[in-house]
Amino acid sequence: MPKRENISMSVIRRLPRYYRFLNDLKKKGVTRVSSKELSAKMGFTASQIRQDLNCFGGFGQQGYGYIVEQLCNEIGNILGVANGYKCILIGAGNLGQAIATHLSFETQGFQLVGIFDSNPRKVGTTLGNLVISDIQTLEEFCREQKPVMAVLCVPRAAVERLSDKLYAMGIKNFWNFSHYDITMKYHDAIVENVHLNDSLMTLCYRISDQSSRPD
């Protein structure tokens, strides 16, 4: 198997889509699928699919295709969906509430163990199956629970100071919904930045571009 550091992020970012699609096939009772069939349904070329999967070893057989359950499990293992990394969510506003309520952390490789906010009206209320804690108790909580990842749903102005505090406590992995670039200061931090505005503007461009083309 190739060394993980030699695998491009573009390949890694396609893995969750493969995993999701294969899970759907498994639920439908499909036992085998070819790269050509995957290509027709997912919008990738068959060659691209084979190249992506070959980065992690040979999973299929020429003329036979891929065993759906086996490939799904293999990709799940590569992604680490069963690792159950402890994580916390900071910021129980509308976005934080939606993430805590509707996202299944347990099936994505994480275990949400704490939710924090600075608003006294939210502290002590229940969100999902967790009680929202006062942000002032964060340090003590992290000492006891030792989470390894933080979901940041706070305004940009608060992120620098908050990330400094979390980094000092040993948390170096972030799912960051603010527009502050944590890696500019902490180069060894692992950060997934989610910019909803960027995604929306990209959609706007694509619609505008399509509309400007001649029929």
Steps between C-alpha positions, in 0.01 A plus 500: 500500500636846414607721784211717617701820461525431127123493452355830383231683694279493191491119524438509874214746456330260260509210748196611707293513183605146407421388854157665499410362160615146582305511826187583299567208265552267798167607651330424168644148503748552216790261548729582208577809293745582220700819458292565186177479700643726769609742230151521349341573838763724662624717214865391526672315216555127551873563464491765775316266734751219444793739550350638821439157649838367388662768717399284798552155353322274253138445601341382176549216255519557127182376337329461837496847651480588868322321782286784636506413871871424499591821317270706722662354811851554362431866421338541841818364660715737293284794605500382862124515547518262796770690690260691723732796560367715783398847389336811638283765338540865592223743411140387547344757266286404203785335312634317805153379588444367150833316498451349847143396427511373145853369445577144604853537637512133600480379141762749381786400730427725799325507835351834604563521873442867582330819380603845625363852476546832676132599493347454851160434343637198314722358773320218681256429217507174307614467141465153358597273787748744657460789742661824379785594732641842587808581293674587829502128587673404174850452641389275785279297265784448252735388776251232601361390163806561278321580172724512194285712267292816530213616280512880489166672438593839642551843338834562330592762762494236774689225317859616539483524879295181523731300274799622703335364813407169341845454347661564839278224641624257236212520253656538156219375276215728394184498294488872448187685388650846555703694242814509714793295369636310800787343303656841436600500866518128575656319207466155658126536560266285291214720387199446277363844415134518400414824321128496427519842333770377262288201406196718439700746285644209301146386429409856400792508255400169345141616452619832352747323274236259374253785443755697295564218256314503169226242465 
